[in-house]
Amino acid sequence: MKSQKLLIVVLFLISFNAIGQNARFSQIWSAPIQFNPALTGRFDGRVRASALLSWQNAIAQDSFVSKSTVYMNHQNVSIDVKLGKYRSSGDENPQNQMANENTEAGKDKSGNNKKVTGYWGVGFNYYAYGHETAPIKATFYSLSVARHFYTKSNRIFGFGLQFTNAIGVLDESKGKAFNKEITGGAFRYPYKYGNGLVERSGTTDYRDVNIGAYYGRVTESVMFELGGAMHHLFYPKYDASSVEDKDKPSLRHRVTAHSIIRLRLNEKWGIVQKNMFWKEGLYYRSKNTDDNLEITAFWAGLEFYRTEPKGKINPNFGFYTRNFQTMMPYLNLTCGRNINLRYSYEHPINSIKFPAYSAKRNEVSLIVTAGRQTNPGSRFYKKLNFW
């Protein structure tokens, strides 16, 4: 049985063979609203506030600057709230377990006979990237709403809609060193035209619409979740330079997808395996010569959780890779029920053989949740949520 479970994990790890580079976080799962708007409100508790900070550097890859090191900082801050009555999807308070077992599955917390069949989630997400030596910086403000449904006591699915206002600023007087791998994207740079002698500048903004969905199910032996999202539904203009608007290209769709599976390792430890896919520039037919510059990435990894921890401070750990060309150790520290601190360091495996992967990333995230019922390891095999 154990060998079969490990085989499932291996199959998930090799299920994609993505190539290219990616301009996002190492801990993309720590910014779920940015990744998929359907994940707004997808957590244990009533209110969640998150902050993710990333410090990145890589080798310059443009033709105007020698092979120097370039730097980029990323920040993502979000808050999301559940509206109405809800179940915790397997994260019930153990003190209420007996009462819940004596009532019909799905009854709300007031104890009446009305089933709780779902709830709403609303959220705000702020994302920004830039550096004092970088030629381009951008800021994104997003509002999202999601509806979550319980079809049965052990199943949940949801849909989400997101509206984003994006602002991009180009200023080559700060520098022209650039690396696509560490820059956040969604604005056009570098340019194929120009001789590198003229310092270009400009500002632009656009409105964006994103949609997403997911489905999850849990049993005592296994839990799984599948989801996907599509961004840039209406092809906004994304060139921040001073060229005429009619000459500016449109931003193609971004597609994201994820899978999560929870398995039993032994009596003390459980496994959560995640795959996350990010594809920029999706199109069927295109005459835009910039489309072949867009990026694809795939994260795969394992997280190990101590089940039924005794103390209030519980360290868990994991290991991820991006496109199987970087290595990323990951530490997940939970303090009580409400505070979660995460740290990761991503390092390229062979940047000479894979020159697109020269980035090094240090990332720290802090997640504070109000109304949470348990820490991640408690009642581990009842949970349906590992965001």
C-alpha positions in Angstrom: 0.0 0.0 0.0 2.8 2.4 0.9 4.6 1.7 -2.4 1.3 2.5 -4.3 1.0 5.8 -2.5 4.5 6.8 -3.3 4.0 5.8 -6.9 1.0 8.2 -7.0 3.3 11.0 -5.8 6.0 10.2 -8.4 3.3 10.2 -11.2 2.2 13.7 -10.1 5.8 14.9 -10.0 6.4 13.8 -13.6 3.0 14.6 -15.0 4.1 17.8 -16.8 7.2 18.6 -18.8 7.1 22.4 -18.9 10.0 24.5 -20.4 10.9 28.2 -20.3 11.1 30.7 -17.5 8.8 32.2 -15.0 8.6 35.6 -13.5 6.6 34.9 -10.3 7.2 33.8 -6.8 8.8 30.7 -5.5 5.9 30.3 -3.0 3.1 30.9 -5.5 0.8 28.9 -3.3 1.2 31.6 -0.6 -0.5 34.1 -2.9 -3.6 32.1 -3.8 -5.8 35.0 -4.8 -3.3 36.1 -7.4 -3.0 32.6 -8.7 -6.7 31.7 -8.9 -9.6 34.0 -7.9 -11.8 31.0 -7.0 -9.4 30.5 -4.0 -10.7 33.7 -2.4 -12.2 32.6 1.0 -10.6 29.1 0.6 -9.2 28.7 4.0 -10.0 27.6 7.6 -11.3 30.5 9.5 -13.3 33.7 9.0 -10.7 36.3 8.0 -7.2 35.8 6.5 -4.5 38.4 6.0 -1.4 37.5 4.1 1.9 39.1 3.1 4.5 37.6 0.8 7.9 39.2 0.2 10.5 38.1 -2.3 14.1 39.2 -3.0 15.4 38.0 -6.3 18.5 38.3 -8.4 19.7 36.9 -11.7 22.2 37.4 -14.6 21.2 40.2 -17.1 19.9 38.7 -20.4 19.4 41.8 -22.7 21.6 42.8 -25.5 22.4 46.3 -24.3 24.1 45.5 -20.9 27.0 43.2 -20.1 26.3 40.1 -18.1 25.9 41.7 -14.8 23.6 40.8 -11.8 20.2 42.4 -11.8 17.8 42.6 -8.8 14.0 42.7 -8.4 11.8 42.9 -5.3 8.2 41.6 -5.2 5.5 42.2 -2.6 2.0 40.6 -2.4 -0.5 41.5 0.3 -4.0 40.2 0.5 -7.0 40.0 2.8 -10.1 37.8 2.2 -13.2 37.2 4.2 -16.0 34.6 4.4 -19.5 35.9 4.3 -22.5 34.0 5.8 -22.5 30.7 7.5 -20.0 28.1 6.6 -18.5 24.7 7.5 -14.8 24.4 8.0 -14.6 21.5 5.5 -12.9 19.0 7.9 -11.3 21.6 10.2 -14.0 21.5 12.8 -13.2 22.3 16.4 -12.5 19.0 18.1 -14.6 20.1 21.1 -17.6 20.3 18.8 -16.9 17.0 17.1 -19.3 15.0 19.2 -22.1 17.5 18.6 -21.4 17.5 14.9 -21.6 13.7 14.7 -25.0 13.8 16.4 -26.5 16.1 13.9 -26.9 15.9 10.2 -23.7 16.5 8.2 -23.5 20.2 7.1 -25.7 21.8 9.7 -24.6 25.2 10.6 -22.8 26.2 13.9 -26.0 27.4 15.5 -27.3 23.9 15.7 -30.5 24.4 13.7 -31.7 22.0 11.1 -30.8 24.1 8.0 -28.0 22.7 6.0 -25.0 25.0 5.2 -24.6 24.4 1.5 -22.0 27.0 0.7 -20.7 30.5 1.4 -19.3 33.6 -0.3 -15.7 34.8 -0.2 -14.6 38.4 -1.0 -11.0 39.6 -1.2 -8.5 42.3 -2.0 -5.0 41.6 -3.4 -2.1 44.0 -3.9 0.9 43.0 -5.9 3.9 45.1 -6.9 7.4 44.5 -8.3 10.3 46.8 -8.9 13.8 47.9 -8.0 15.7 51.2 -7.9 18.0 49.9 -10.7 15.2 48.2 -12.8 13.9 49.8 -16.0 10.3 48.8 -15.3 8.0 48.5 -12.3 4.3 47.6 -11.9 1.5 47.7 -9.4 -1.7 45.6 -9.4 -4.8 46.1 -7.4 -7.4 43.3 -7.5 -10.9 42.8 -6.1 -12.3 39.2 -6.2 -15.4 37.4 -5.3 -15.9 33.6 -5.1 -18.8 31.3 -4.4 -18.1 28.0 -2.6 -20.5 25.0 -2.6 -20.8 21.8 -0.5 -22.3 19.1 -2.5 -21.8 16.5 0.3 -20.1 16.6 3.6 -16.7 15.6 2.1 -16.8 17.6 -1.2 -16.5 21.3 -2.1 -16.2 23.2 -5.3 -16.2 26.9 -6.2 -16.0 29.6 -8.8 -14.3 33.0 -8.7 -14.3 36.3 -10.6 -11.6 39.0 -10.3 -11.2 42.6 -11.5 -7.7 44.1 -11.6 -6.3 47.6 -12.2 -2.7 47.4 -13.4 -0.2 50.3 -13.6 3.1 50.0 -15.3 6.0 52.6 -15.3 9.0 52.4 -17.8 12.1 54.5 -17.0 15.3 53.3 -18.6 17.3 56.2 -16.9 17.3 53.9 -13.8 19.1 51.2 -15.8 18.7 48.9 -18.7 19.8 45.6 -17.1 16.9 43.2 -17.3 16.1 39.5 -16.7 12.7 38.2 -17.8 12.9 35.4 -15.2 12.7 37.7 -12.1 10.5 40.5 -13.5 6.8 40.2 -12.8 5.5 40.4 -16.3 2.1 41.7 -17.5 3.9 44.7 -19.1 6.0 44.6 -22.2 9.8 44.6 -21.8 12.3 44.3 -23.2 11.6 45.8 -26.7 12.7 44.4 -30.0 13.1 47.8 -31.5 15.6 50.5 -30.6 19.4 50.7 -30.5 19.9 50.8 -26.8 21.1 54.4 -26.9 17.8 56.1 -26.3 16.4 56.0 -22.7 12.8 55.3 -23.1 10.1 56.1 -20.6 6.3 56.0 -20.2 3.4 55.0 -18.1 0.3 53.0 -18.9 -2.6 51.3 -17.1 -5.3 48.8 -18.0 -8.2 46.9 -16.5 -8.2 43.2 -16.4 -10.8 40.4 -15.7 -9.9 36.9 -14.5 -11.9 33.8 -13.7 -11.3 30.5 -11.9 -12.7 27.3 -10.5 -11.7 24.3 -8.3 -13.1 21.0 -7.0 -12.0 19.1 -3.9 -12.9 15.8 -2.1 -11.6 14.2 1.1 -11.7 10.7 2.5 -9.9 9.1 5.5 -7.2 7.6 3.1 -6.8 10.4 0.5 -7.7 14.0 -0.3 -7.4 15.7 -3.7 -8.1 19.0 -5.2 -8.0 20.2 -8.9 -8.4 23.8 -10.1 -7.7 26.2 -12.9 -8.0 29.9 -13.9 -7.7 32.1 -17.0 -6.5 35.7 -16.8 -6.4 38.7 -19.2 -9.8 37.7 -20.7 -10.2 40.8 -22.9 -6.6 41.2 -24.2 -5.6 44.6 -22.6 -2.8 46.8 -24.1 0.3 46.3 -22.0 3.1 48.5 -23.5 4.3 51.2 -21.1 6.4 53.1 -23.6 5.3 56.3 -25.4 4.4 54.6 -28.7 0.9 55.2 -30.1 -1.8 53.2 -28.6 -2.8 51.6 -31.9 0.7 50.2 -32.2 0.7 48.7 -28.8 0.3 44.9 -28.7 -2.4 43.1 -26.6 -1.7 40.9 -23.6 -2.5 37.3 -24.3 -4.3 35.0 -21.9 -2.6 33.5 -18.8 -3.6 30.1 -17.7 -2.9 28.6 -14.2 -3.8 25.2 -12.9 -3.1 23.2 -9.7 -3.5 19.8 -8.2 -3.2 18.8 -4.5 -3.2 15.4 -3.0 -2.9 14.4 0.7 -1.6 10.9 1.7 -0.6 9.1 4.8 3.2 8.5 5.2 3.2 6.8 8.7 1.7 7.2 12.1 3.5 10.5 12.8 3.8 12.2 9.4 1.5 13.0 6.5 2.3 14.2 3.0 0.7 17.0 0.9 1.8 16.9 -2.7 1.2 20.0 -4.9 1.6 20.7 -8.6 1.1 24.3 -9.9 1.2 25.3 -13.5 1.5 28.9 -14.9 1.4 29.6 -18.7 1.7 33.1 -20.1 0.8 34.1 -23.7 -1.8 31.5 -24.5 -3.3 31.9 -28.0 -4.6 29.8 -30.9 -3.3 31.8 -33.8 -1.2 34.9 -33.4 0.8 37.4 -35.6 2.3 39.0 -32.5 6.0 38.4 -32.6 6.2 38.9 -28.8 4.2 35.8 -28.1 7.2 33.5 -28.4 8.8 35.4 -25.5 6.1 34.5 -23.1 6.7 32.1 -20.2 5.7 28.7 -18.9 6.5 27.3 -15.5 5.6 24.3 -13.4 6.1 23.9 -9.6 6.1 20.4 -8.1 6.9 19.4 -4.5 6.1 17.6 -1.3 5.2 19.0 2.1 5.6 16.9 5.3 3.2 17.6 8.2 3.5 16.2 11.7 0.1 14.8 12.5 -1.6 15.6 15.8 1.2 17.9 17.1 1.4 18.4 20.9 2.9 21.9 21.2 1.6 25.3 20.1 4.7 25.9 17.9 4.8 23.3 15.1 7.5 23.3 12.4 6.8 21.4 9.1 8.9 21.3 6.0 8.9 20.6 2.3 10.8 20.6 -0.9 9.8 22.0 -4.3 11.3 22.4 -7.8 10.4 24.6 -10.7 10.4 22.8 -14.1 12.8 20.3 -12.5 15.6 22.9 -13.0 15.7 24.5 -9.6 15.7 23.3 -6.0 13.6 24.9 -3.3 13.7 23.9 0.4 10.7 25.1 2.3 9.9 25.7 6.0 6.4 26.1 7.3 6.1 27.2 11.0 2.7 27.4 12.7 2.3 29.3 16.0 -1.0 28.3 17.6 -4.0 28.3 15.4 -3.7 31.8 13.9 -0.2 32.6 12.8 1.7 30.8 10.0 5.2 31.8 8.9 6.8 30.4 5.7 10.3 30.6 4.3 11.8 29.3 1.1 15.0 29.6 -0.9 15.1 28.8 -4.6 18.4 28.0 -6.3 19.1 27.0 -9.9 20.5 23.5 -10.4 22.6 24.1 -13.5 22.4 27.7 -14.8 25.1 27.0 -17.4 23.1 24.2 -19.1 19.7 26.0 -18.5 20.6 29.7 -18.8 17.0 30.8 -18.4 17.3 29.6 -14.8 19.9 31.8 -13.1 17.6 33.4 -10.5 18.0 33.0 -6.8 15.0 33.8 -4.6 14.6 34.3 -0.9 11.0 34.5 0.2 9.1 35.0 3.5 5.4 34.9 3.9 3.2 35.7 7.0 -0.4 34.5 7.2 -2.6 35.6 10.1 -6.1 34.0 10.3 -9.0 34.9 12.6 -11.5 32.3 13.6 -9.3 29.3 12.6 -10.4 26.0 14.2 -7.1 24.0 14.2 -3.5 24.1 13.1 -2.5 22.3 9.9 -1.4 19.1 11.6 -4.4 18.6 13.9 -7.1 16.2 12.5 -4.8 16.0 9.5 -6.8 13.2 7.7 -10.1 15.1 8.0 -8.9 18.2 6.2 -9.9 19.4 2.8 -7.9 22.6 2.8 -4.1 23.0 2.6 -3.7 26.6 1.3 
